[in-house]
Amino acid sequence: MRMGIAASSAFHQRAAVKRFPLLLTIALSLAARGVAETVKDREGAVRKDRAAVENDARWIYNDWQRGFAEAKRTGKPLLIVLRCVPCVACMRIDAQVLLQESDVAPLLEQFVCVRLINANALDLSLFQFDYDLSFSTLFFNGDGTVYGRYGSWIHQKNPQEEATASYRRALEAALAIHREYPANRAALAGKQGGPVPFKTPLEIPMLAGKYPSSLDWEGKVVQSCVHCHQIGDAFRASYRDQHQPIPPELIFPMPAPETIGLTLMPDQAARVEAVAADSIAARAGFLPGDEIASFAGQPPISIADISWALHRAPGSGSLEAVVTREGVKKPLVLTLPAGWREKADISRRVGTWPMRAMAAGGLVLEDLANDERGRRGLDAAQMALFVKGLGQYGLHAAAKNAGFQKEDVIVEIDGRTTRMTEGELIGYLLAKHSPGERVTAAVQRGTQRIELTLPMQ
């Protein structure tokens, strides 16, 4: 629900300050970069959305408390869509969900439907989902019990993707769970949100005192919005400001099933399309065509539910699953080795940009492919992180100011020389080093090896 990106002029004015608070720096850096493509007239898009949906009897607009009350009154399940209106990502699937002639419309009529376009007043004990997505849906019982989550990275990456098959499957599965409730309450325990240190986003230090509790429709509505991604940013910054390690589940949130070697069919709820060789999933016995009936004890209604279960999974240990294979239920056990979570790809996440400032001084890195390593005389097992880009302002300019250049290849950092991804490096540095510390690095620049020092922030 990123309702807009602040003008970069404010960032440049503050960039001259020698050292300003990390939280403000992160927010301004994120705004200056323009991490999410938005429509040109953001203000107009938000006001147009309100005018259209407020007059649509099928939807409750921007009032989740009313949605819960209506679900209790009617006995219907509750569906809450969280949407960044001006964000281009997920635009087509959002339009399909709102369209009265959509193939999901008959299913939506069986829910109490709420549309939220800002995160200011969310109850964070209830609303725990993938904050980096521009379109998400949570399914509830009126008593607050979570039935499941929906969020698609396919639609996030491709704004023109309008397929609703996966959404339809999630709606059908949520309705099936509702029909069995409360007899199935125990199976839903793992889907419920965990404890949080702040009740609402506006209590988190990064956001406190900067936003109203509701949108300013009489003034600058876009600027009054708390974006969904700011929740994750603010949680991470609260740890960093206190010089505490950021929990791994906040660095690598909502891991995709591919993290453990599972590729799921995009138009199904949780059916296996492929299993990576010698992966965690392969060793557990998953096979293409398996229908996941239970994952970590939870009935999945979408791929996002699998990601949620992985989000709550331990740093190491076992995780049980049940698949339906040729009509027969088969139990499987995944063995999660230490460090499994760090294999998650976080490169495309909005929330990774502030972490790049904290741990990498604004460097945008890519692990070199083996063929390119060969051309550069680098071994397949060694570190070779190619500098795709680097920030230019504020804390995101720290690497540039330290002497790093675009197209450098980092071959050693903090004494580590083994191969790792950008995400693994970010996770390692955030866990091992606090703001104010400095780590040594070596880069290959042409035929030269150059020693540099990278500040932690």
N, C-alpha and C positions, 0 to 999 in steps of 0.2 A: 504494500500500500504506500509506495513512494509517490506522494502527490506532487513532487516537483524537486528541482535541484536549484539551490540558491545561486544567485549570480556570483561569479568568481571575483568580482571587484572587492567584496568584503574580505575575501581570502588574501588578496594581494596587499590590502592595506595592513593586515595583521602580520604578513610575512616578514615585515621589517623588524618586528619585535624579536629580541634576541632569544627569549624563551617564554612561551606562553603555555598554559595548561594543556596537558595531553588530550583531554577530552574535547576541548574546543578545537584543537589542531586537527584531530581526527575528523570531526564533523565538517570542518571547513575544507580539508583536503578532499574528502569524499565528494563534497559539493562541487569543488573546482574541477574535479576530473570528469564529472558527468558520467557516472557509472551505469546509468540506466537510460536507454533511449526513450525519449518522451515525445508526445505530440507538441506541435509548435505553440498552440494556445492551451496551455494547461489549465489556466483559470476557467476558460470557457468550457473546456471538456468536463471539469468537475461540476460546474453549475448546470450544464446540459444534462449530465447524468442524474443529478438530483431531481431536476424538473421531470425527467422521463420516468424514473423509478418511483418517485413519491406518488405519482398518479397511476401506478400499476398495482392493482388490488392484490396481485399475487405476492408482492414483496413488502416486507417491513424494512424501511430505509434507515440505516445507521442507528439502530436501537436494539442491541442484543438483549437487554433486560426485558424489553417488551416481547421479544421473541420467545424467551424462556417462559414468560407468563402465559403467552398464547399456547405454547406447547403443553403446558400443564392443564390449561383450560380445555383444550380440544382432545388431548390424548395422542396427538400426532407427534412423530419424530421431528426434531428441529434440525434444519440445515442452515449453516451460516457461511456465506461466501465472503471472503476477505479479498478485496480487489484494489489495486493501484489503478485508478481510472486513467490518468494521463500516460501511464507506462505503455509503451508499444508491445512489450512482451505479453503473451497470452491474450492479445486483443481479440482474436477470432473466436477462441473457445468461450470467452466471456460473452461475446455477442450472441453466440449460439445458445448459451444458457438463458439469456434474457429474452430471446426470440420466442414469441408465443407459438409459432409454428414449428419450433425445434422438435427433434425426435425425443428429447428428454423432457419436454413440457408435461406430458401426461404423468410422468413419474414425480416431477416436482410438485404437482398438485396434491400429492399425498403427504407432503411435508409442510411445516411452517417454515417459510423461507425468509431469511434475513440477509441483507446486503450491507456490508461494512466497508467504508472507504478510508478509514483512518484508525490508528491504533492508540490514540490518546488515552482512552478510558478502559482499555481491555483489562479484564481480570486475568492476570498472568498465571494464576493457578488453574484456570480453565483453558485459556488459549495458548497452548503449547503446540507449535507446528513448525514448518520450515519457513523461517522469517525471511529468507532470501528470495522467495517466490513472489511473483506479481499477482498470482491467482491461486488461492487455496480454498478448501472447503472443509469445515468440521461438522460432524454429525453427532447430535446429542439426543438423549432423552430429556424431557422437561425437568427432571430432577438433577440435571447436570452431568449425568453419566455420559462419557464419550463412547460413541459407537465406532468411530473410525475417522480417518483423515484422507483427504485427496489433495494431491499437488503433483503437477506434471512438468518435469524438466524438458520434455519434448516440446511442449507448448511454450515453455519459457525461452528456449533457444530459438524457436521458429515462430515468430508472431503470426505468420500466415496459416499455421496449422490449426484447423478447425474441427478435426475429428473428435467426436464425442463418445465413441464406443467405450473407452475406459471410464468416462464419467458416468455413463449409463450403468455400467457394471457396478460401480461404487454405490449408486443410488439403489439399485436392486438389492445389493448385499446389505446395505444399511436398513432397508425396509424389512428384510428377512430377519435381521438381528432384532429389530424393534418388535416384530411379531412374537418373538420368543422371550422378550424381556418381561419380567425380571428373572425368569428361571435361569437365564444364561449370564447373570450378573458376575459370577465368579470368573468366567472365561474372559470378561472384559476388564478385569482388574489391571492388567498390564497396559491397557490403553489409556489409563487415567494419567493426568499430569502429575509430575513430581513436585516436591516442595521448592519454593522460590523465595529468595531473600527480599523481594519487593512485590507489593500487591499489584501495583499498576506501573506502566512505563514511566509515568510522571514522578515516581518516587526514586527512580534510578538517578544517581548524581549527574550523569551526563545530560539528562533531560529535565531534571527538576528545576522549576522556576523559569523555564524557557518556553513552555507551551501552555495554552489553556486546556481545560478539561474537555472541551468540545470545540468543534470547528468554528471559526469566526466567519460566519456567512455574511455578516454586515461589513466586513473589511477584507483583508487579504487572506482568503480561505486557504490557498495553497501553502502559504508560509505558516499557517497555524496547525498544520498536520504533523503528527508523529508518524514517520514511515515505519513499516514493519521491520525493515532491515536494521533500523536504529535500535530496536530492542536488543538484538544480538550484539551490535556494536557497543551499546551501553553496558551490557553485562560484562563483556570482555574488558572494556576500559575500566570498569569498577575494580576488577582484580589487578589490572596493570598499574593503576594509580596507587594502589596499596602495596605495590611491589610483591604481589602474590602470584604464584603460577596460575595461568589460565587453565581451567579444567579441559582435558582433551576433547570432551564432548562439545565444548563451545568452540574449539578450534576446528574440529571436524564434525560439524553438526549433521544430523540426519543422513548418515552414509548411504549412498546408493547401493543396491544389491550387488552391483559389479565389484564393490569393494571386497566381497567374499567369493567372487567368481560366478555370480548368478546374473544372467540376463533374462529379464522377464518380458513377456509379450506385451507390447504397448497398448493393445486393444482389449486386454483381459484384466481381471482383478489381480491374480497372482499365479500365472501359469508360466512355467519355465520354458524359455526359448532356447537357451544355450547354457552350457556349463564350461567354464574355463578349465583347461587341463591343469592338474596338480594344484588346484585352488582349494580353499577351505570347503567350499560347497562340493567340489568333486570328491574330496576325501570323506565327506559325510555321506556320499552316495546319491546325491541329486542327479536326476537325468532329465534331458529335454522331454517336454510333454507332461512332466509332473505338475499337478495342481496342488498348490500349497494350501492345505486345509487349516493348518495351525502353525504359527511361528512364534517362538518364545511363549507358548501357551495362549496366543491371541488369534482369533479368526480374522485374517486380513481381508479388507474390502477393496484395497488398491495397492499399488506399488509403494505409495507413501506410507502405508501401514507397515510394510516390511522395513522401510527406512526408519520409522519410529521405533520399532523393536530393536533394530541395530543401534539406534541412538541411545537406548536405555540398556544395552547389553554391557556386560563387564569388560574391563580392559583385557582380561584373559579368563579362560574357563570354558564352560560348555553352554550350549544353547540348543534346546530341543525343538524339533519340528515334526510335523506330520504331513505327508503328501498323499494324494490320491493318485494311484498308478494303475491303469487298466481296471478301474473300478474298485480297487482294493486299497484300504488305508495302510500306510507304511510309516512307522516311526523312524526318524533320523536324528542324529546328534552331531551338531557342528562343534568342532574344537577350535576355540579362538585363541591363537597364540598371542603372547605379549607383543604389542605394537601393531596389531591387525588394523586398528582404526586409522593409523597414520597413512595407510594405503589409499584412503579415500581421496578422490580428486576434488580439490576445492578451488581450482584455478579460475573457474567461471563464476564463482560466488561473489555477490556484491560485498559481503562481509569480509572477504579476503583482502580487499584493498586497504582498509585501516591496519590490518595485521601486517601487511607488507611494510608499512611505515614503522611499526613497532619493532619488527624483527629484521627487516632487510633494507631499511632506509629508502624504501620506495622502488626497489628493484622488482621488475617483472621477469620471472625466470622460467626456463623450459629445459627439461632434461633432454640432452642431445640424443638422437636416435643412433643406433649402432653404426649405420653406414656413414653418417656424418662424423662420428667418432673416429672411424677408420681413416677418413680423409685428413683428420687433424692429428693423427698419431696418438689417439687417446684410447685407453683400454675400456672394454665394455663394463668392467666391474668398478671403475673409478668414478669419482665425482666429475661431472661435466655439465654444469648448469649455465645455459646460454642466456645472456642478458638481452631479452627481447625489447625491453624498454625500461625507463626509469623516470620517476617523478621529477617535477621541475620546481615545486613550491613547498615551503614549510617543511614539515617533518618528512614529507615524501621526496624532498631534494637532498636528504642526508647522504645517500649513497653517491649521488652526482658530486656533491661537495667534497666527498672523501676521495674522489678520483676515479670512481667506477665509470665505465663508458659502455654505450650500447655496443653489442656484439662481442663484449668480453665473454670469456668462459671461466666460470669459477671452478677451480680444480681442488681447492682446499679451503676450509673455513673452520675456525676454532679447533684446529688439529684434526678435523675429520676429512678423510679423503675417499670414503666409500660412496658408491653411487646412491643417490637419493633424488626424490622429486622436489619441486618447489614447496609443496605442502609439507613434506617430511622435514625439510630444512626449517620452515617457519615454525612447525611444532617443536622441533628440537631447540631452537633458539629461544622461543618464548618460555619453554620449560626450564632452561638452564641459565638464562641471563635476565637481569632486571634493568630497568631504565637507568641510564647513566654509565653502564658498563660498555666496554669496547671489545670487539673480537677481531683477531687477525684473519686475513683472507689472502688467498693467492689466486690470480687470474692469468689465463693465457690470452695474450693480446698479440695476434700474429704469431711470430716465432719467439716472443718474449714471455717470460714469467715475471709478473709484477706483484709485489707485496703491498697490500692495502690494509686499512683498519676501518671496520664498520661499526658505527655507534648503535647501541641498543637504545630504544626510546619508549 
